[in-house]
Amino acid sequence: MCNLFLSQDPSSYRPETRAMRLHGHSTSIRLETAFWTTLEEIAAKEGMGLSRFVSVLYDEIADRVGTVQNFASFLRVTCLHYLRHQELHAQQVAQRLEQAELAVAAE
């Protein structure tokens, strides 16, 4: 086995619990630090704060599938999906920004 994985900073896989509000309810979500870092990166690219971004994700998945069984796992897989498809995400963000600019120009 290569040493690449052993060279990780232990703080990156340390669990971290953060308090959030989803639909007006206080809750806490426990993820490893690396996942929080990735979620913060995605949120920044979406032009949102982390709490708002997580709330939007929760609303979108709840609208699609109903009750969210394991939201922390959904967030982890969201990070993996983002890391595998960063170019697609960048294109989607650019398209949304362009559409918003066109809508403002049309007003």
N, C-alpha and C positions, 0 to 999 in steps of 0.2 A: 504494500500500500504506500502511496506517496505521502510525503510529509506536508503537502499543501493543506490538508484538512486539520492536521495537528498544529499548524502554525497560527490558527485563528486566535484572536484576542478573546480570552474567556469572558470578558464583559459583553461580547456580542451575542452570546447565547445565555446570558443571565436572564431569568424571568423578571419581568417588570409589570406591575399592576398599575393601571391608570384609571382614574375615575372619569366617567362620561355621563352625559344625559342623552338618552334615546327616547323620543316621544314624551319628554317631560319627566321621565323616570331616571333616577340616579342608578347607575350600575357601575361595575368595574370590569375591566377586560385585562386579562393576563396574557402577555405575549413576550417572547424573547426580544431583547433590545434591538437586534438586527431587523426584526419585522417592524418595530415602531419606527426605526430610522427609514425603512423603505416606504412605509405609509406616509411619513412626513414628506418624503421626496415626491411621492405621487400627489399628495394634497397641494404642495407648493406649485407643481406643474399645472394642477387644475385651478389654481388661483384661490384656494380655500385654506382655512386653518384645519388642523388635524381633527378637532372635534366635529366640525361641520362636515368634513369629508367622510368621517366614519358614520355620521348620522345619515348622510345621503346614501352611502353604501347599504346601510341597514334598511332604509326605506325602499331602495330599489330591489333588494333581494326579497324583502317581505312582500312587496307588490307582485313579484314574479312567482314565488313558491309558497307564499303564505307564512306560516310560523317558521321562524328561523331556529333550527335545532342546535347548531353549534357555530355561533357567530365567530368565535375566535379562530376556528379552523377555516371558516370562509375567508377571514382576513389574511391568514397565512397563505392560502391558495391564491388569493388576490395578488399578494406580493410576488409569488412565483410566476403567475400569469403576466404581470407587469414586466418582470425581469426578462421573461422569454419573448415578450412582444413590445419592447420599448418603442420601436419604430412605428408600429401601428398606433400605439397610444399617442405618440407625438403628432401623427397625421390627424387623428381624431380631434385632438386639442386644437390644432391649427385650423381645422374645418369649422369647429364651433366658434373660434375667435373671428374667423372670416365672416361667418353667418351673422354674428352679433354686430360686427362693424357695418355690414350691408344693411342690417335692420336699422341701425342708428342713422346711417346716411339717408335712408328712405324716409325718415321722419321729418 
